[in-house]
Amino acid sequence: MTADVRLVPMTADDFPTWAEHSVDGFAAQQVASGAMPRPEALTYAREQMALLLPDGLGTPGHLLWSVQLDGETVGHLWVELRFRSDGVEAYVFDVELLEQARGRGLGRATMLVAEDEARQRGAIRMALNVFGHNLPALRLYESLGYQAVASMMTRRIDGTEPTPASDGPAVVLQPMTADEFIVYRSEAQRDYARSIADSGMLPPEEARRKAQEEFGRLLPDGLATSGHLFWTARALHDVADVADVADVAGVSGDHGVVGMLWLHLTERSDGMHAYGYDFSVREALRRHGYGRAILVAAEEICRAHGVRSVGLSVFGPNKGARTLYERLGFEVSAQQMKKPL
């Protein structure tokens, strides 16, 4: 089947129709995944198209093809060649087959031909994003050897009962002080860069630059940046067994600090939503129930703000965190995946 599929450069006549269809399809996927309501999803999709393809078909580094079978167009493919310090990465922005061409093995054939095209251009790996609800695509990529390096997870909290507190430790979330924030930001940026590199998303130097750029973009006013909320989590020592665990881990010597939380609240057309940029438990206190306790306390704050859904990201190697989120009702809404070539 691979030999039957050909990738033919997209024509200037085909580009406008494809671009509008691609924008609409990406927006629809965002809505279906629960990431955004329709108005914001369409705006975001159009902004991304304009940003990524400012010169249309002539945008350097971007390859746009029509997928053909026996001379007939059965789909389209959009790949960008990204130059990293460790080699070229081919990123699949959009691949879609016409409805009548699906279920015939052409998706697999298209991806295999795309990988060959990427290799010929010096790529050492392929990368892509797949939405959690798109199970056929997810199964296809997994069967081709793609592995998740990061997952976006979401939980709806409107119309649901609050997560009950466990019999384990309890915490109180207190607004982070300016002094605490200075220490936190430095450590969080460093840890974020390390997580990006460890996941395989970027080489270490690019990971450090990305972390620095994102923290600068997200927090132009530091602790006072509008919509961003930072808390220090402290143990409640009047809960059974918490004091003993805290003392063993040295928590009592640091005013009971067990972890940190960073949330961003955004008002959208369908209501308030929250995104958890960072959630951490001190290393010596992990696997003692503090992670769950912090998330339960954060949920109470989100409900008080009228939040409808909470999103967060977890890197591939962090299986413990992903397991915790799944137990608390978070579902995968999208995955970043990679495959060495």
Secondary structure, 3 states (H helix, E strand, C coil): CHHHEEEEECCCCCHHHHHHHHHHHHHHHHHHHCCCCHHHHHHHHHHHHHHHCCCHHHCCCEEEEEEEECCEEEEEEEEEEEEECCEEEEEEEEEEECHHHCCCCHHHHHHHHHHHHHHHCCEEEEEEEEECCCHHHHHHHHHCCCEEEEEEEEEECCCCCCCCCCCCCCEEEEECCHHHHHHHHHHHHHHHHHHHHHHCCCCHHHHHHHHHHHHHHHCCCHHHCCCEEEEEEEECCCCCCHHHHHHHHCHHHHCCEEEEEEEEEEEECCEEEEEEEEEEECHHHCCCCHHHHHHHHHHHHHHHCCEEEEEEEEECCCHHHHHHHHHCCCEEEEEEEEEEC
